[in-house]
Amino acid sequence: MKPLGQMMVGTGRTTSKGKSVFFEFLQIVHADSGIFYIARPKGNPPTPFKLIKAANNEIVFENLSHDFPQRVMYTAGVDELFARVEGMVKGELRFEEFRYRRIKCE
């Protein structure tokens, strides 16, 4: 949703073979202490990630005390949005990447 009241709200859903396999509620909030990306995957308690970079079509949020991910990154392309979540797991950098493109909703 577009920003209103110093907040953006969104949802995400992943399906496979006609069944929902994942969902999450998202917020981007402008607070006195900064701008935060707040994720609630599968309806779990909220996890905040603080904005640490916003430049050159890239935005990065970070929470180093979270298990995984520790960073949430978005990069805007011409007609696409690229997302990457990453973090250290047992001393190794792990990541997942996603590519989104705008479609018309029915």
PyMOL commands that set and color helices and strands:
alter all, ss='L'
color gray80, all
select strands_A, chain A and resi 7-16+19-31+34-41+47-55+58-62+71-76+80-89+92-101
alter strands_A, ss='S'
color yellow, strands_A
deselect
rebuild
show_as cartoon
